[in-house]
Amino acid sequence: MNSHSSAGGEATTLDRVLVMELVRVTEAAAVAASKLIGRGDEKAADAAAVEAMRRSFDTLSIDGTVVIGEGERDEAPMLYIGEKVGGAPGTGPKIDIALDPLEGTTITAKAGPNSLAVLAAAEEGCLLNAPDVYMDKLAVGPGYPDGIIDLAKSPTENVRAVAGAKGVEPGDIIVCVLDRPRHADLIAELRSLGCGVVLIGDGDVAGVIATTDQDTTIDMYMGQGGAPEGVLAAAALRCVGGQFNARLVFRNDDERARAAKWGIEDLDRIYRLEDLARGDCIFAATGVTDGSLLEGVKRIRRPNGERIMTTESVVMRASSGTVRWVKGEHRIA
């Protein structure tokens, strides 16, 4: 599943060195945001992460384009969709980038769990240029027969399919859902099957990735969240296996017009994993606050007076199927 390298079968342009360089980008964003944990200011925390990520990108020898970013150009001062990043415009490898400098701005402001600095990189044209609208999402971890989940079917049918493949009862399946009023019917349907429902307040990238980690005990992810986060999660699943279905949700004509602007014509299309993230992908995330996936940034003062910060990150690559856990120590001047 993780063996092919690029969309056209050629040697990948994603250099092995870039894998670790991208971790530095998410580390920088996480460290900057961590200074505002629990301070109650979502915008300041987001702005700090964005600015740190932008500066860090400038040190990379890439010709990068943000395809999933902080909204569209007129809405966001930094790292908007279509913005060029990297220190080698016109000369470096052309890389498409999806990013969320602070996934969980509210979580960070309230010092809650599971906020992350996240990004994904792929060769040019390999990440879906998704408009900033809602997306129906359905995900399951690795090891199941291909096509086990289908967004065209009901939650009940999907749970039964996964339970059957796993050799357990539907009531043994645990599903992660974003805790929102719009999911009341979904949650009721899942509980009527006897499923355990893990409700998360924010951070659905971490929620989707949780299906790939046995330690979380989460089997499936269901529900509606942001489309940009869906593409980021898909890139992570491409690296470690798993299946993902998605469908864009349009609430008004303005959102439908936005989709047309990004070349999306079939508004009811169900996207599979490789429709969202193709070819070789790199996914990197650094914890801002402690969560199920990663530890948050910690500030430590040693007995000799030296002050350091510690970070924990994960970086994955599709072509090799490797997952690296990276612990960093950063001296505070």
Secondary structure, DSSP 8 states (H G I E B T S, - for coil): -----STTSS--SS-HHHHHHHHHHHHHHHHHHHTTTTSS-HHHHHHHHHHHHHHHHTTS--EEEEEE-SS-TTT-SSS-TT-EESS-TTTS-EEEEEEEEEE-HHHHHHT-S--EEEEEEEETT-B----SSEEEEEEE-TTS-TT---TTS-HHHHHHHHHHHHTS-GGG-EEEEE--GGGHHHHHHHHHTT-EEEEESS-HHHHHHGGG-GGG---EEEEEEEHHHHHHHHHHHHHH--EEEEEEE--SHHHHHHHHHTT---TT--EEHHHHB-SSEEEEEEESS--SS----EEEE-TTS-EEEEEEEEEEETTTTEEEEEEEEEE--
